[in-house]
């Protein structure tokens, strides 16, 4: 159960950021954002690994944002993205 919460937190971070609409679905993997879970859930500073993963998954953010199960993590994810210097596109 705890791992699913972490997974959803990571995905939420992606939802917050938005991205280009033409994204290769094969490279979009919300589980890549697992290192950001603590930062999203606990409002702690994101790790360098978290920031790196956010940047690599940025093209998927709009796709993630459309997933209703991730919407509850959006506010925390926006803060983490801002802390990492990852731009949040509008979708």
N, C-alpha and C positions, 0 to 999 in steps of 0.2 A: 504494500500500500504506500509506504514511504517513497519507494522508487517511482511510483506513478505520479506522485506529487512533484517530485523533482523533475520528471520528464515534462509535465505540464508547465512548470515554471519556466523551463528552458524554452519551450515552444512559445510561451507567452511573450518572452523577450523578443522573439522573432516577429511576432504579430505586431508588436509596437513599432517596429522599425520600417516596415513597408519596403517594397522593392520594385524593380521593373516587372512588367507583366509577362514578358517572354522569358520564362525560367525553365531550365532543364530539370524536370521533376526528379531525375535520378540523383542530382546533387543536393536536393533539399531533404534534410534529415534533422527533424527537431531534436532528436536525441543528442545531436552534436552540441547542444546548448546546456547539457547537464552540468558542466562546470559553473554555470551562472545561477544555479538554483539557490544557493545560499545567499547570494547577493540580492536576488529577487525576493525571496521569502523573509530574510532577516534584515533587509536594508543595509547589509554590510558592503564594504567596498569590493568591486569585482576584481578577480584575479587577472593576471595577464593572459592566462589560458582562456578565461571567459571572454575577455575582449577580443582575443584572436578568433575565437569561434564565432562571436557575433559578427565580426567583419566578414568572415568566410561565408556565413549564412545570410548575409544582408540581401542578396538577390531573391531570397525566399520569403522575406518578411510579409509582403502583401498576401502571398499564398497562405501563410500561417495565420494572418489576421482574419481571414475568412472562416477559420475553423471555430465554431461556437464553443467548443470545449476549452479553448485557450483564452477566451476573452477576459476571464477573471484575473489573469496575470498581466494584463496590459499596462496598468499604471506602474507596477514595479519594474517591468521590463523597459519602459521608457526611461526611467531613472538610471538603470544600469547602462543602457545604450548611451545616454548622455555622458555618464561618467567615463565611458570607454571612448568617447569622441566618435561614435558611429552615428551618422546622420539618419534621421527618421523621415523617410519619404512619405508622401501622402499617396494613398492608393485609390 
